[in-house]
Amino acid sequence: MNIFSLFGDLSHLVSIFILIYSIETNKSIEGLSLKTQILYTTVFLTRYLNLFTHFYSLYNTLLKIIFIASSVYTVYIMSYKYNKNIQQYSDSFPLRYLLGGAGIAALIFNHKLTPSEIIWSFSLWLESVAILPQLFMLQKSGEAENITVHYIFALGIYRALYIPNWIYRYFVEGHFDYVSVLSGVLQTAIYSDFFYIYYQKVLKGKKFELPV
């Protein structure tokens, strides 16, 4: 645990709070991708299979429970509570490519060819691309509500903060996890254009718009 990973976790929690608050307050899921939320649920369920078998710390355990519970709850309210607002035509990114790609990457990039290590690696690679259906929706519509944009930004900051975390751990602890680093760099790169437009538009008080 260091300040970078702590603030990364806090940013992740903030993104979840923004998302659920937005849905429950507006009673709508307009502009949000159900497919992205399904992917994140899959990420947490596969990454935290050891929740009840390995105890590292109370902080670690609580985070795992929060991430799993909140992702399942988000998929539930988007699928059933506010499902009338789902825009199937716009949430159309093919998940099979992301799931298949993450599976292939997990078989190539892992620490050991064991089921647990492959599943863990799969969760990292899937998380790196899980935001793509949401960004695809933004690209198709060309604009989004600020609350949705803030959610994506907080989620991106969470991953971006893990880059200095890896640097810190390498120089201070002598620890280097190449799978986490590669998948994290990919995820941050996917967010790069979004960060630029967020700065140019939202932080300057303008409406968030993308070229359609």
N, C-alpha and C positions, 0 to 999 in steps of 0.2 A: 504494500500500500504506500503510495506517495501522493503528493498534491495533484499531479496530473491525472492519475487514475481516479482520485476522489472527485475532482471536478468533472471528469468525463462521466462518471456514474451519476453525478448530480444533474448534469445536462441531459442524460438519458431519461432520468426520472421526470425532469421538467417537460421533456417532449411528450411523455406518456400522459402527464397531467393536462397539458395543453390539448392533446388530442381528445381525451375523454371529456374534458370540460367543454370543448367546442361542440362535440356531438350532443351531449346532454343539454347544453344551454340552447343551442339552435334547433334541437330535436330533428336533426337532419344530418345526412352523411354526404351531402352534395359536394363534389370535388375531391372526395377521399376514395382511395383505392382499397377495396376489400381484399383484393389479391395480395397487395403488399402486407396487409395485416395478417393474412393467412400464412404468408411466408415467415413473418416474424414469430408467429406462434410456433411454427415448425422449427425455427432456429432455437428458440428457448427450450422446447420440449426435447430436442435432440442434444443440446449442449448440457442441460442440467439433469441428465438421466441419473447422475450420482447424488441427487438431492438428499435421498434418504439412506444412502450407504456410506457417504463420506462427509464428515463434518470438519470444516476448516475454521470457521469463526461465525459468531452470531450475525455479524454484518453481511458476510458472504451468503449465509443461508437466507436471511431476510430479503436480500436483493433477488436471489433466485426465485423465491416465492412471489415477490411483487411482480417480477417480469413475466413469469408464467401466468399468474392470475390475471394481471391487467391485459395481457395479449389475448387470452381466452375470452375475457369479458368484452373486449373491444370487438372481436370477431362475432360474438353472440349478439351484441346490440346492433351491429351493422347488418347481420344476417336476418335477424328476427324482429328486433324492436323498431328499427327504422328502415327495414328492407324495402319499403315502397319508394324510397328515394334513390335506390341503386340505379345507376345509369350503366346498364350492361354494355351498351354500344361504346362507351368511352373507356370502361375498365376492361380493355380487351387484349392486354399484353399476354402472350402465350407463356404460361408458367412452365411448360414442359422443357423449354430451353434453359431456363434458370435452374430448375431442379436437376436436369440432366447434366448441365455444365458443372454445377456444384459437386455432383456425384463423381464425375470424371476427375475434377481437380482434387477431390479428396483421396482418390485412389493414387494419384500421382504425387501430390504434396502432403505428406504425413510423416510422423515420427516413427511409427511402427505399423506394419500391416496387421493390425488387430482390429476386431470389430469396434471396440471402444474408441480407439484412436482415429479410425476412419470416420466414425459418426461425429466425433468432436471436430475433425477437420471439415467435414461436410457442413456443419453448423456455421463455421467461420466463413467458408466460401459462399454459402447461401446468404448469410447476413450481408456480405459485401455487395450483393446485387439485389437484395430484397426491396430496395427503394425504387427500382426501375419501373415497375407498373405505375407507381404514384407519379414519378417524373414524366412517364409516357402520357398520363392523363393531363398533366399540366401542359405538355407540349401540344396536345391535340386541341385543348380549349384555348390556350394562349394566355390565360389569366387565372387568378385564384384569389380567394378571400385571404386577407392578411393572417388570420388565425391559422389557416392551413399552411401558409408559407412559414410562419413562426415555428410550427411543429416540425417541419422538414429541416429548418435551419438548426434547431436545437438538437435534432437527431444527428445532423451532420457534424456539429461541433463536438458531440460525444465521441465520435470516431476520430475526428481530427486531433483531439486532445490526447489520444492514445499514441500518437507519433512521438511527442516529447516524452511520454511515459516509457516507450521502448528505448529511447536514447538514454534516459535516466537509468533504467534498469541495466542496460548494457555497460555503462561506465561505472555505475555505483555497485551493482550487484553481480556483474559479469554474466548476466542472463540474456540470451538472445533466442527468441522463438521465431524462426523464419516463416513458419506457416501463418502465424498471427500477423507478422509484419507484411508479408506479401498480400494477404487478403485485405488487410487494413489499408494499405497503400492504394489498392484497386478501389476500395470503397470511397476513400477520400477523393480520388481522381474523378469518380462518377459525380461527386457533389461539386466539383470545382466550378463548372459553369453556373450552377445554381447559386453558389456563394457570390460570384461576381455580379449576377443580376440582382440578387438580394441586396447587395451593397449599393448598386447603382439606382435601384428603384425604392425598395422599402425603407432603407435607412435614410434616404433623402426625402421621405414623405410622399413618394409617388406610388401609383398603383402597380402591383406586380404584374408584369406582362412578359410573355415569351413570344418569339416569332413562331407563327403557326405553320 
